[in-house]
């Protein structure tokens, strides 16, 4: 017999059909009673499967994760978890129960310490710690899930899904799974006759279960303005006047820390006084940060595409459809994969915070005893070498960084904004990143670096800005970093003469060099000084989570 | 608590500074600074009361730089510190000086 005709080309589909046939004994329709979910999972999932338990950095398929922990560990084992975030204790419980042998992920913030212990005791193998976009990309190459356990706001009787504002990773997970012979099981908060809109069509979904409790969503991006310090106000002024105005930054992405929240709250005040409205910060790849409300209300912002949503921002985003991406039903849709692509390719600047920066400008939040990953920051904080559209800011950065080369090329501005000492006098600037030690203890091939020195263009501290693009030698670059490293050991070891020379050449700029008066760096400059101020600025549309209400 | 006094060379301000100023608050991670005119001296004196032990060398570096950066001769500073970072110390000193002398550096 000819081998080309004997080869079967639909083994994945046949295997899916077998699994579905087995499941028919437990759940005759596609709507599964909650008390049948454990046997369903035991029937559908096979040992060795690649499984995605939808864990975004906000929305969690928590009921399905809890149910998976109740399955028979002698049968369901050797699973390979492929999901962006390991956030729930159940994700780690599965490893401890011996049901998971390998994981590929992006971020594990809340579980970072437990995960590190499991790696050190060799209970688990980590494939890689990806960026979000990189992991989604591998869903379509070599990490396609066999079974995806996802979360949506609602389903209709046919199994169409409505994800609401927290669409997040769902489309990327479902598309990869459903079109490669895999099985999709969705937990929903409610089953209704008619959905506001269809985010995931029914024929991509095999089973729907109404969870006993609504899926958990973490308010990750709410920063209380009351906690913003005057150092952060000063650094925000430096960023706006010394960087945003200087380069004419219109498209950008902000990190989620207090340093960048301060910048957002200085736009309607300090930046407006400098005449920058309409000239900077018009187009964003950003979650709906409550601290952006005053800038939006002041008319600073034209467009915001969101990775996810934020608890309490649903009514506000729905009421500002010119700014956010809102469906015909009137609610926002986020999409982490698209927003990561937007942040990587279509933004001129990324600015965020970190825990450590070394003398080459490598930056990392990795610390010993914690395997956390970086989520999307490495995609935002990297030059997009495939970019082919020009903008004044991008071209200027390219000229500064590459000098007079024959072929004109731009460069992304990648900025780290940090106080030189963190709390408890931990220096931000170090000779050697803790990432090296972590890589050794956790047997990693790569030290976990969030932003590589070659991508970093500027560092902002309370001492001023170091423009690394303008440095001509590695020695100059090192002194530029030392020159803004304050009174850390790295900063005190600066060569004062070289640093003064760098300042004369504009590579280092102090607040006074930019006409910034430190006396003005007070909290009075913030457009909102409390969560309540944000609610007022939103006209009552912003509904903060309980833990942020203190009035 | 740790307490020490530093006497630092610094340029004399262009005009005599009459008024005293207080800047900041004593709360976690913050500090207050009292500035007074001390015409009997040409140097800048700083009294530091700090809740954090073992950072004398960093204090000295921060205060020497401050005295170099500003014409603070004949001024005396009293600092009550509740664990402020060097960044906060420098900012408060600059703010206290600017408030007291009414000029940017």
Interface residues (C-beta under 8 A of the other chain):
Chain A: X229 X230 X231 X234 X419 X420 X421 X423 X425 X461 X462 X486 X487 X492 X512 X517 X518 X519 X521
Chain B: X29 X52 X55 X58 X61 X62 X85 X86 X87 X88 X90 X91 X94 X95 X98 X99 X104 X105
